[in-house]
Amino acid sequence: MEFVGLADRHDLTARHLCYGDQRRLEIARALASEPGLILLDEPAAGMNPRETEALMVLIGRIRDQGITPFLIEHNMKMVMKISDRIFVLDHGVKIAEGTAQEIQGNTKVIEAYLGKTGDGGQRSGDGEKR
């Protein structure tokens, strides 16, 4: 509980924690088994910017402990800040792999997530045409 920043709330039940703290509690439960890899499926979903920043710090601390965090995440600012290696999927197909800098300049990623001139529609942040 101390590692994830919840030591001062150890006497509360999970339902009495705020949403961000509930997510950190879920991570603490996963860490209790001392994994070598932790899978985080959209860990920042529903979090406010302050909670997301705290989560990014926690993920960095997890990595510093020698545990590999594997994220599936749509918050691109978060992904770009904390990831060593990024894989980009478009409709389940890998279209790119690399560092944040390589991904940001990848034309396939830009086309898939921002659209290209003359493609008949704009795409939302999830790659879907609108």
Buried (B, 14 or more C-beta within 10 A) or exposed (E): EEBBBBEEBEEEEEEEBEEBBBBBBBBBEBBEEEEEEBEBEEBBEEBEEEBBBBBBEBBEBBBEEEBEBEBEBEBBEBBBEBBEEBEBEBEEEEBBEBEBEEBEEBEEBBBBBEBEEEEEEEBEEEBEEE
